[in-house]
Amino acid sequence: MMTGEVLRTALVVALAGVVGCAQKPADVVHEPKAPAASSAAAAQTVIIPSVVVPTEPAPSAAVPAKPVSTEGMALLPGGAFVPKNDSKKVTVAPFWLDVTEVTAGAYQACVTAGKCTEEGLLCEKLHTYGVPGKEKYPLNCVNQPQAMAYCASLGKRLPTVEELEWAARGATRGSTYPWGEEAPSKQLCWHRLDYTLAKGKGPCAVHSFPAGDTPQGIADLAGNVEEWTATLDPSDLYLRGGDWTAVSPEAVEASGQSGVTADFHGSGIGFRCAWTAAPR
């Protein structure tokens, strides 16, 4: 028969196995093994209380150890600012950000490598995935999990809401638009949908408007496609930057945002990847 202390130890060890990735239990000091139990004692069943395993997802903005490469990325300095839609100052650490939105061709290579999926990418007539001649256009019709998987395949992640606003402000410059304070006109891909006829031209090839670049050389942070950001709240997912259908200057401001659910596919939605700069 198991002693009370041995049974208590067995229960602690069993529960630790059930919880898995939950908080590591305190170290257990094991007593010397007791003599083999009789067949009657071995037949007894020890009932372990059920344990609820936490289901909260890991932060999507977790810092990868190292990206495959920072080629095609720009390094932004850190800083602090007060978002237009908030009253609290936020601090952003230095980080790397893709110079352009992820292209249809780059994403297709990820699918070919077996690291990305095609589900939903043909969501509308103006999709870019798999269309000959659209390889240099931003991938659209992508949902948030697909965007996260692509970035993870390169050792990167999605940028946070604050990081994309910081980048679109020109970082420490703090401007209203990525290119500065001048009203939006020919610095971006927008006004490409005829609302009266419900017809559109879709997004533009990436980096078609160098006049809209930030001081760090980052392109298309306004217009073209709205971009996914990282979040833990599935009911409060933010998109940044406005898209090719935008007609309002407010929609393409650095602080402009909209929200959809993580599984949403739309011809005006794409993404780019980020990586937190290693401490110096």
Summary of the structure (lengths in Angstrom):
residues: 280
radius of gyration: 25.1
end to end distance: 59.2
largest distance: 86.0
contacts: 804
relative contact order: 0.17
helix: 20%
strand: 15%
